[in-house]
Amino acid sequence: MIRRFDLSPRTGVRYRRRPGVYAVLRRGGDILLTHQAEPWPEFQLPGGGIDRGEQTIPALHREVREETGWTIAVERRLGAFRRFTYMPEYDLWAEKLCVIYLARPVRPLGPPTEAGHTAVWAPLDTAIGLVANAGDRHFLAALRQAPRNS
């Protein structure tokens, strides 16, 4: 059973399952987030949908590069969660299945290539308060309890 965060599914709404992959990108005590301007301004863990036929890890590399401009080294899978939400950019009610990885930012290639995204470094405690969804907050908060070398 995958833990659910945020809203319960609405009765009578048909949700489309949308698998996605996201990264907790840690450098020292800071976390690399993406700020998405549209459809509403919010901070998020970098990542996104896995395209049809795409494998999980290549999707993670692609999404992080598009949203932050950084290349990464994936360290390990942290877990997964699901959330039910409306995605206005796709006019879609989605059951988002979010797989979270711990990764290390390796090299900046330039600014994000995905329109409306900005890469933002924040201290861990600040990042926990900035991210928009409870699942992201959960995985960031778990880093406070984890030994630094894990």
Contacts in CASP RR format, 6 or more apart in sequence:
PFRMAT RR
TARGET T0000
AUTHOR 0000-0000-0000
METHOD contacts of the structure
MODEL  1
MIRRFDLSPRTGVRYRRRPGVYAVLRRGGDILLTHQAEPWPEFQLPGGGI
DRGEQTIPALHREVREETGWTIAVERRLGAFRRFTYMPEYDLWAEKLCVI
YLARPVRPLGPPTEAGHTAVWAPLDTAIGLVANAGDRHFLAALRQAPRNS
2 80 0 8 1.000
2 81 0 8 1.000
2 82 0 8 1.000
2 97 0 8 1.000
3 80 0 8 1.000
3 81 0 8 1.000
3 82 0 8 1.000
4 81 0 8 1.000
4 82 0 8 1.000
4 83 0 8 1.000
4 84 0 8 1.000
5 81 0 8 1.000
5 82 0 8 1.000
5 83 0 8 1.000
5 133 0 8 1.000
5 134 0 8 1.000
5 135 0 8 1.000
5 138 0 8 1.000
6 83 0 8 1.000
6 84 0 8 1.000
6 85 0 8 1.000
6 133 0 8 1.000
6 134 0 8 1.000
6 135 0 8 1.000
7 83 0 8 1.000
7 84 0 8 1.000
7 85 0 8 1.000
8 84 0 8 1.000
9 15 0 8 1.000
9 84 0 8 1.000
9 95 0 8 1.000
10 84 0 8 1.000
10 93 0 8 1.000
13 93 0 8 1.000
14 93 0 8 1.000
15 84 0 8 1.000
15 93 0 8 1.000
15 94 0 8 1.000
15 95 0 8 1.000
16 92 0 8 1.000
16 93 0 8 1.000
16 94 0 8 1.000
16 95 0 8 1.000
17 94 0 8 1.000
17 95 0 8 1.000
17 97 0 8 1.000
18 49 0 8 1.000
18 87 0 8 1.000
18 92 0 8 1.000
18 94 0 8 1.000
18 95 0 8 1.000
18 96 0 8 1.000
18 97 0 8 1.000
19 49 0 8 1.000
19 50 0 8 1.000
19 97 0 8 1.000
19 99 0 8 1.000
20 47 0 8 1.000
20 48 0 8 1.000
20 49 0 8 1.000
20 50 0 8 1.000
20 59 0 8 1.000
20 96 0 8 1.000
20 97 0 8 1.000
20 98 0 8 1.000
20 99 0 8 1.000
21 47 0 8 1.000
21 48 0 8 1.000
21 49 0 8 1.000
21 50 0 8 1.000
21 56 0 8 1.000
21 57 0 8 1.000
21 59 0 8 1.000
21 60 0 8 1.000
21 63 0 8 1.000
21 98 0 8 1.000
21 99 0 8 1.000
21 100 0 8 1.000
21 101 0 8 1.000
22 44 0 8 1.000
22 45 0 8 1.000
22 46 0 8 1.000
22 47 0 8 1.000
22 48 0 8 1.000
22 60 0 8 1.000
22 63 0 8 1.000
22 98 0 8 1.000
22 99 0 8 1.000
22 100 0 8 1.000
22 101 0 8 1.000
22 136 0 8 1.000
23 45 0 8 1.000
23 46 0 8 1.000
23 47 0 8 1.000
23 60 0 8 1.000
23 64 0 8 1.000
23 72 0 8 1.000
23 74 0 8 1.000
23 100 0 8 1.000
23 101 0 8 1.000
23 102 0 8 1.000
23 103 0 8 1.000
24 31 0 8 1.000
24 45 0 8 1.000
24 78 0 8 1.000
24 100 0 8 1.000
24 101 0 8 1.000
24 102 0 8 1.000
24 103 0 8 1.000
24 139 0 8 1.000
24 140 0 8 1.000
24 143 0 8 1.000
25 31 0 8 1.000
25 32 0 8 1.000
25 46 0 8 1.000
25 64 0 8 1.000
25 68 0 8 1.000
25 70 0 8 1.000
25 72 0 8 1.000
25 103 0 8 1.000
25 104 0 8 1.000
25 105 0 8 1.000
26 102 0 8 1.000
26 104 0 8 1.000
26 124 0 8 1.000
26 143 0 8 1.000
27 104 0 8 1.000
27 105 0 8 1.000
27 121 0 8 1.000
29 123 0 8 1.000
29 124 0 8 1.000
30 121 0 8 1.000
30 122 0 8 1.000
30 123 0 8 1.000
30 124 0 8 1.000
30 127 0 8 1.000
31 121 0 8 1.000
31 122 0 8 1.000
31 123 0 8 1.000
31 124 0 8 1.000
31 127 0 8 1.000
31 140 0 8 1.000
32 46 0 8 1.000
32 68 0 8 1.000
32 70 0 8 1.000
32 105 0 8 1.000
32 119 0 8 1.000
32 120 0 8 1.000
32 121 0 8 1.000
33 43 0 8 1.000
33 44 0 8 1.000
33 45 0 8 1.000
33 46 0 8 1.000
33 119 0 8 1.000
33 120 0 8 1.000
33 121 0 8 1.000
33 122 0 8 1.000
33 127 0 8 1.000
33 130 0 8 1.000
33 131 0 8 1.000
34 43 0 8 1.000
34 44 0 8 1.000
34 45 0 8 1.000
34 46 0 8 1.000
34 47 0 8 1.000
34 67 0 8 1.000
34 68 0 8 1.000
34 112 0 8 1.000
34 117 0 8 1.000
34 118 0 8 1.000
34 119 0 8 1.000
34 120 0 8 1.000
35 41 0 8 1.000
35 42 0 8 1.000
35 43 0 8 1.000
35 44 0 8 1.000
35 117 0 8 1.000
35 118 0 8 1.000
35 119 0 8 1.000
35 120 0 8 1.000
36 42 0 8 1.000
36 43 0 8 1.000
36 44 0 8 1.000
36 67 0 8 1.000
36 116 0 8 1.000
36 117 0 8 1.000
37 116 0 8 1.000
37 117 0 8 1.000
37 118 0 8 1.000
38 89 0 8 1.000
38 116 0 8 1.000
39 88 0 8 1.000
39 89 0 8 1.000
42 131 0 8 1.000
42 132 0 8 1.000
43 120 0 8 1.000
43 122 0 8 1.000
43 127 0 8 1.000
43 130 0 8 1.000
43 131 0 8 1.000
43 132 0 8 1.000
44 131 0 8 1.000
44 132 0 8 1.000
44 133 0 8 1.000
44 136 0 8 1.000
45 100 0 8 1.000
45 131 0 8 1.000
45 136 0 8 1.000
45 139 0 8 1.000
45 140 0 8 1.000
46 63 0 8 1.000
46 64 0 8 1.000
46 67 0 8 1.000
46 68 0 8 1.000
46 119 0 8 1.000
47 60 0 8 1.000
47 63 0 8 1.000
47 64 0 8 1.000
47 67 0 8 1.000
48 59 0 8 1.000
48 63 0 8 1.000
48 67 0 8 1.000
49 59 0 8 1.000
49 63 0 8 1.000
50 56 0 8 1.000
50 59 0 8 1.000
51 59 0 8 1.000
54 62 0 8 1.000
56 99 0 8 1.000
57 74 0 8 1.000
60 72 0 8 1.000
60 74 0 8 1.000
60 101 0 8 1.000
60 103 0 8 1.000
61 71 0 8 1.000
61 72 0 8 1.000
61 74 0 8 1.000
64 70 0 8 1.000
64 71 0 8 1.000
64 72 0 8 1.000
64 103 0 8 1.000
65 71 0 8 1.000
65 109 0 8 1.000
65 113 0 8 1.000
66 112 0 8 1.000
66 113 0 8 1.000
66 114 0 8 1.000
66 117 0 8 1.000
67 112 0 8 1.000
67 114 0 8 1.000
67 117 0 8 1.000
67 119 0 8 1.000
68 105 0 8 1.000
68 112 0 8 1.000
68 117 0 8 1.000
68 119 0 8 1.000
69 108 0 8 1.000
69 109 0 8 1.000
69 110 0 8 1.000
69 111 0 8 1.000
69 112 0 8 1.000
69 113 0 8 1.000
69 119 0 8 1.000
70 105 0 8 1.000
70 106 0 8 1.000
70 107 0 8 1.000
70 108 0 8 1.000
70 109 0 8 1.000
70 119 0 8 1.000
71 105 0 8 1.000
71 106 0 8 1.000
71 107 0 8 1.000
71 109 0 8 1.000
72 103 0 8 1.000
72 104 0 8 1.000
72 105 0 8 1.000
72 106 0 8 1.000
73 103 0 8 1.000
73 104 0 8 1.000
73 106 0 8 1.000
74 101 0 8 1.000
74 102 0 8 1.000
74 103 0 8 1.000
75 101 0 8 1.000
75 102 0 8 1.000
75 103 0 8 1.000
75 104 0 8 1.000
76 101 0 8 1.000
76 102 0 8 1.000
77 99 0 8 1.000
77 100 0 8 1.000
77 101 0 8 1.000
77 102 0 8 1.000
78 100 0 8 1.000
78 101 0 8 1.000
78 102 0 8 1.000
78 139 0 8 1.000
78 142 0 8 1.000
79 99 0 8 1.000
79 100 0 8 1.000
79 139 0 8 1.000
80 97 0 8 1.000
80 98 0 8 1.000
80 99 0 8 1.000
80 100 0 8 1.000
81 98 0 8 1.000
81 100 0 8 1.000
81 135 0 8 1.000
81 138 0 8 1.000
81 139 0 8 1.000
82 95 0 8 1.000
82 96 0 8 1.000
82 97 0 8 1.000
82 98 0 8 1.000
83 95 0 8 1.000
83 96 0 8 1.000
83 98 0 8 1.000
83 133 0 8 1.000
83 134 0 8 1.000
83 135 0 8 1.000
84 93 0 8 1.000
84 94 0 8 1.000
84 95 0 8 1.000
84 96 0 8 1.000
85 93 0 8 1.000
85 94 0 8 1.000
85 96 0 8 1.000
86 92 0 8 1.000
86 93 0 8 1.000
86 94 0 8 1.000
87 93 0 8 1.000
87 94 0 8 1.000
98 135 0 8 1.000
100 139 0 8 1.000
108 119 0 8 1.000
111 119 0 8 1.000
112 118 0 8 1.000
112 119 0 8 1.000
120 130 0 8 1.000
122 130 0 8 1.000
124 140 0 8 1.000
124 143 0 8 1.000
124 144 0 8 1.000
125 144 0 8 1.000
127 140 0 8 1.000
128 137 0 8 1.000
128 140 0 8 1.000
128 141 0 8 1.000
129 137 0 8 1.000
131 137 0 8 1.000
131 140 0 8 1.000
END
